[in-house]
Amino acid sequence: MNLSDGEKLIIAMLCDIHKALNVKGAVDPDFISSAISSGNLKELKWKMQGVFRDHEDEGKPAAEVGEILDMWSTIERAYKKLTVEEKQQVEAEAGPLGRGVRFSGFDDETESEYRDIARFFIEEMGRFDRFQGRNLNAHMPTLDGYRRMMRVFSPMRPPVGDARLGVRQIIDLANAEKYPG
């Protein structure tokens, strides 16, 4: 979605009127204002799917970030449930990436669009609350590693809401991140 400066001004004014009149409804004027001022129009379409029907076509980076955040949520939930011995095994077989097993974000220099989308999902849309308040700057490129992980993760993806990844799966995912294959 592209908006002209005039359209942005009109929407900003409508949001102000909406807030001043204390209108209650499905439209969140603060969210809309934030999306427009930060340039996250694709994410606006994601949140308001009932209004924008063509959001799937334009949101490839947003869709990819959503998949990556979902994958990392699953990995972190599963890792948290491991025993101390299992965590030690992950660290032994996955090296430094096996220590703590935690989503580190995207590189500010080369992946800033992805970092901004992730921040918008987490902070503005309230999705993936496990990452709330984290610094999403990984200080190194991560996208290629996450894409390798996604190829490994897709066939093992647990049912929605389930965190049943085993030790071996977590090790395989950590190794996929660090080793091009």
GIFENKA-V259912 format. One line per field, one symbol per residue. phi: phi as a letter, one per 30 degrees, with the letter a starting at -180 (. if undefined). Layout:
BEGIN
phi: ???
END
This chain:
BEGIN
phi: .ccddddddddddddddedddhdclddcdddddddddcicdddedddcdddcdcdddccedddddedddddddddddddedddedddddeddcciedddihbdcjbdddcbddddddeddeddcdichddceiddccdiadbeddddddddddedcedeeicbdcdeddddddddddccdb
END
